[in-house]
Amino acid sequence: MQKIFILGNSTIQKRIRIEEIIEKSPSAEIVTLSPENYVDEDINNLFTMGSIFSTNRIIIISDFDSFKIPYQEKISTLLKNYENSFEGILILDSQKENKYLKEINFDKKIEAMVPPPWKDELWIGMVKDLAGKLNKQLSNETAEKIIQFVGKNEDLLYEEIKKLSIYSDTEIISIKDVEDVSTYFSTANYEELCYDLATKRLPHSLIKLQLMVKSSLFSPIALANYLYRYFLDLYAVILNTERKTTYNWSEIVKISKESMVSQQRVASFLGFNFKNEKVKKTNVEKLYSTSSIEKIIINLEELDRSLKIGGEPKVLFPKLFEEICSSNL
């Protein structure tokens, strides 16, 4: 049994590495254990009876540090005591290497980290690496352009690169490809609009909305969905904070994990400013109560329904924006 440890906070890089391992063993039986499907009896059988039922198996233990402590301890004990319980590969992924993991002798350790938001050169490198996984190449300038359109969110970046890799008919993705495919309706622009709205800057919000609505490519449903996800994330963050005036980076990371909201967005919500940011961020959580966010979420659900039955976006969006910014919720 080969034991592989994938360490870090990058879900995309972990997924890619796991897929690469699975592709090399197409006939292997795949078994996945997670905090959601953990059963004591099942894991006992995997290690004590594995060789009876399968000669080639890949066991994936995902999100190890989210397992309950007794389960972490048990998994660690099994991995130490049953070195050759089955033929195949065991892959364990975790954001951190805690004391239980340090007791295990892994055959291979792979790091899969999302760069800190202020490390632009690392984000550029990550975008180029992701393109390479799709057999495409791009320059630093092209990688920067993609980040400008999409923002520093690895999931969205990967989706954008996949889209570009399909669109580009050459090995190299060009800046023109990015400009052709990554239209004005990028997540970066949606994010800016949402931030203006959340910080109750009505004129800024309406100007951005008007520019979007004028385009024949505008999708009101897509914008409504993005707004809904944004305020749902804000709600999750507020439920996991202490209502402080300021937060440090370690607190941002902790809240991100507990709320399951990206570090970049948590930092934006809580007024955390990176060194290279020229505009001082507002602590958005101080502008809302949980009940006011709940009302916004309900109104966004109603907006979505109205749009789907033919409601006029040029009327519905400004009306909701005015209610949010004037605190009439």
C-alpha positions in Angstrom: 0.0 0.0 0.0 1.4 3.4 -1.0 0.4 6.3 1.2 0.2 9.7 -0.3 -0.4 12.9 1.8 -1.8 16.0 0.0 -1.5 19.0 2.2 -2.9 22.5 1.7 -6.0 24.6 1.2 -6.3 24.4 -2.6 -9.3 22.2 -3.6 -8.6 22.5 -7.3 -5.0 21.5 -7.1 -5.9 18.6 -4.8 -8.6 17.4 -7.2 -6.2 17.6 -10.2 -3.5 15.6 -8.4 -6.0 12.9 -7.2 -7.4 12.6 -10.8 -3.9 12.2 -12.1 -3.3 9.3 -9.7 -6.6 7.6 -10.5 -5.9 7.9 -14.3 -2.8 5.8 -13.8 -4.8 3.0 -12.3 -7.9 2.8 -14.4 -8.9 -0.7 -13.1 -8.7 0.2 -9.4 -11.7 0.3 -7.2 -12.2 3.9 -5.8 -13.3 4.3 -2.2 -13.8 7.8 -0.7 -14.1 8.5 3.0 -15.2 12.0 4.2 -16.5 13.5 7.5 -20.0 13.2 6.0 -19.9 9.4 5.2 -17.6 8.1 8.0 -18.8 4.8 9.5 -16.6 3.0 12.1 -17.4 -0.4 10.7 -16.6 0.6 7.1 -13.2 1.9 7.9 -12.4 -1.1 10.0 -13.3 -3.4 7.1 -11.2 -1.3 4.6 -8.0 -1.9 6.5 -8.6 -5.3 8.1 -10.4 -7.1 5.2 -9.3 -5.0 2.3 -7.2 -7.6 0.5 -10.0 -10.2 0.6 -12.3 -8.1 -1.6 -10.0 -6.1 -3.8 -6.6 -6.6 -5.2 -6.3 -3.1 -6.5 -7.9 -0.3 -4.6 -7.5 3.5 -4.2 -8.8 4.8 -0.9 -9.3 8.6 -0.7 -9.7 10.1 2.8 -10.7 13.7 2.1 -10.8 16.7 4.4 -9.1 14.9 7.3 -8.9 17.8 9.6 -12.7 18.1 9.6 -13.2 14.6 11.0 -14.1 14.4 14.7 -11.0 14.0 16.9 -11.7 10.4 17.9 -12.1 9.5 14.2 -8.8 11.2 13.3 -7.1 9.3 16.0 -8.6 6.0 14.9 -7.7 6.6 11.2 -4.1 7.5 12.3 -3.8 4.3 14.3 -5.1 2.1 11.4 -2.7 3.7 9.0 0.2 3.0 11.4 -0.7 -0.6 12.2 -1.9 -1.9 8.9 0.9 -1.1 6.5 0.1 -3.7 3.9 -3.7 -4.2 4.4 -4.4 -4.0 0.7 -2.7 -3.5 -2.7 -3.1 -0.1 -4.1 -2.9 3.5 -3.0 -4.2 5.5 0.0 -4.6 9.3 -0.6 -5.2 11.5 2.4 -5.9 15.2 2.1 -5.9 17.8 4.9 -5.4 21.5 5.2 -3.0 21.2 8.1 -0.6 18.6 9.4 -1.7 17.9 12.9 -0.2 15.5 15.5 -2.1 12.5 14.2 -0.8 13.0 10.7 2.8 13.5 11.9 2.7 10.0 13.4 2.1 8.4 10.0 5.0 7.5 7.6 3.7 8.7 4.2 5.5 7.5 1.1 4.9 10.8 -0.6 3.8 14.3 0.4 2.3 16.8 -2.1 1.7 20.5 -1.3 -1.4 22.1 -2.7 -1.7 25.7 -1.5 -3.7 28.7 -2.7 -1.3 31.7 -2.8 -1.9 34.6 -0.3 -4.0 37.3 -2.0 -1.1 39.8 -2.0 1.3 37.5 -3.8 0.5 38.5 -7.4 3.5 36.6 -8.8 2.3 33.3 -7.2 -1.2 33.7 -8.6 0.3 34.3 -12.0 2.3 31.1 -11.6 -0.7 29.2 -10.4 -2.8 30.3 -13.4 0.0 29.2 -15.8 0.3 25.8 -14.0 -3.5 25.2 -14.3 -3.3 26.0 -18.0 -0.5 23.5 -18.3 -2.7 20.8 -16.8 -5.0 21.4 -19.8 -2.1 21.3 -22.2 -2.1 25.0 -22.8 0.5 27.7 -22.4 0.1 31.4 -21.6 2.3 34.4 -20.9 2.5 36.3 -17.6 0.6 39.1 -19.2 -2.2 36.8 -20.3 -2.3 35.2 -16.8 -2.6 38.7 -15.3 -5.5 39.6 -17.7 -7.4 36.5 -16.7 -6.9 37.4 -13.0 -8.2 40.9 -13.7 -11.4 39.5 -15.3 -12.0 36.7 -12.8 -10.4 37.8 -9.5 -8.2 35.8 -7.1 -10.6 32.8 -6.7 -9.0 29.5 -7.8 -12.3 27.8 -8.6 -13.4 30.6 -10.9 -9.9 30.9 -12.4 -9.9 27.2 -13.2 -13.3 27.3 -14.8 -12.2 30.3 -16.9 -9.1 28.6 -18.1 -11.1 25.5 -19.0 -13.4 27.7 -21.1 -10.4 29.4 -22.7 -8.7 26.1 -23.5 -11.7 25.0 -25.4 -12.0 28.3 -27.3 -8.3 28.6 -28.2 -7.4 26.5 -31.3 -3.7 26.8 -30.6 -1.4 25.6 -27.9 -1.0 29.1 -26.6 -3.9 31.1 -25.0 -3.5 34.7 -26.1 -4.6 38.0 -24.6 -7.1 38.3 -27.5 -8.6 35.0 -26.6 -9.1 36.2 -23.0 -10.7 39.5 -24.3 -12.9 37.6 -26.7 -14.1 35.0 -24.1 -13.9 36.8 -20.8 -16.6 39.5 -21.4 -17.5 42.5 -19.4 -19.7 40.3 -17.3 -16.8 38.8 -15.3 -16.9 37.8 -11.7 -14.6 40.6 -10.9 -17.1 43.2 -12.1 -20.0 41.4 -10.4 -17.9 41.4 -7.2 -17.3 45.2 -7.5 -21.0 45.8 -8.0 -21.9 43.6 -5.0 -19.4 45.4 -2.8 -20.7 48.8 -3.7 -24.2 47.6 -2.9 -23.2 46.0 0.4 -21.5 49.2 1.5 -24.6 51.1 0.5 -23.1 53.2 -2.2 -26.2 53.5 -4.3 -25.0 55.9 -7.1 -22.0 53.6 -7.8 -24.2 50.5 -7.8 -26.7 52.0 -10.2 -24.0 53.2 -12.6 -22.5 49.7 -12.8 -25.9 48.2 -13.2 -26.9 50.6 -16.0 -23.7 49.7 -17.9 -24.5 46.0 -17.6 -28.2 46.3 -18.5 -27.3 48.2 -21.7 -25.5 45.2 -23.2 -27.2 42.6 -25.3 -25.2 40.0 -23.4 -26.6 40.9 -20.0 -28.2 38.0 -18.1 -30.4 39.3 -15.3 -30.8 35.7 -13.9 -27.0 35.4 -13.6 -26.7 38.7 -11.8 -29.5 37.8 -9.4 -27.8 34.5 -8.6 -24.5 36.2 -8.0 -26.1 38.7 -5.6 -27.9 35.9 -3.8 -24.6 34.0 -3.3 -22.8 37.1 -2.2 -25.3 38.1 0.5 -25.6 34.4 1.6 -21.8 34.4 2.1 -22.1 37.7 4.0 -24.7 36.0 6.2 -22.4 33.0 6.8 -19.5 35.2 7.7 -21.5 37.4 10.2 -22.7 34.2 11.9 -19.1 33.2 12.5 -17.6 36.5 13.7 -17.3 38.3 17.0 -18.5 41.7 15.7 -15.1 43.3 16.1 -13.9 46.6 14.6 -10.8 45.0 13.0 -9.6 41.5 12.2 -6.1 40.1 11.6 -5.2 37.6 8.9 -5.2 34.6 11.1 -8.7 35.5 12.1 -9.7 35.9 8.5 -8.4 32.4 7.7 -10.3 30.9 10.7 -13.6 32.6 9.8 -13.1 31.5 6.1 -12.9 27.9 7.2 -15.8 28.0 9.6 -18.1 29.9 7.2 -16.9 28.0 4.1 -16.5 31.4 2.3 -13.3 32.3 0.4 -10.5 34.1 2.3 -10.6 36.9 -0.3 -14.3 37.6 0.2 -14.1 37.3 4.0 -11.3 39.8 4.0 -13.4 42.1 1.9 -16.5 41.7 4.2 -14.5 42.4 7.3 -12.5 45.4 6.1 -9.1 43.7 6.0 -6.7 45.7 3.8 -3.8 44.1 2.0 -0.6 46.0 1.6 -1.0 46.7 -2.1 -4.6 48.0 -1.8 -5.0 51.7 -2.3 -8.6 52.1 -1.3 -9.4 51.4 2.4 -12.0 48.7 2.8 -15.2 49.0 4.9 -16.1 46.5 7.6 -19.4 45.5 5.9 -20.6 43.4 8.9 -21.0 46.6 10.9 -23.7 47.8 8.5 -26.0 44.9 8.9 -27.8 42.7 11.5 -28.5 39.1 10.8 -32.2 39.9 10.4 -31.5 42.5 7.7 -29.4 40.1 5.8 -32.1 37.5 6.0 -34.6 40.0 4.5 -32.2 40.8 1.7 -31.8 37.0 0.9 -35.6 36.6 0.9 -36.0 39.6 -1.4 -33.4 38.2 -3.8 -35.3 34.9 -4.0 -38.4 36.9 -4.9 -36.4 38.9 -7.4 -35.2 35.7 -9.1 -38.8 34.4 -9.3 -40.0 37.7 -10.8 -37.3 37.7 -13.4 -38.1 34.2 -14.4 -41.8 35.0 -15.1 -40.9 38.0 -17.2 -40.3 40.9 -14.7 -38.4 43.9 -16.0 -34.8 43.9 -14.7 -34.5 47.7 -15.3 -37.2 48.2 -12.7 -36.6 45.3 -10.3 -32.9 45.7 -9.7 -32.9 49.5 -9.0 -35.9 49.0 -6.6 -34.0 46.4 -4.6 -30.8 48.4 -4.7 -32.5 51.4 -3.2 -34.1 49.3 -0.4 -30.7 47.8 0.5 -28.9 51.2 0.4 -31.5 53.1 2.3 -31.8 50.5 5.1 -35.5 50.0 4.4 -35.1 46.3 5.1 
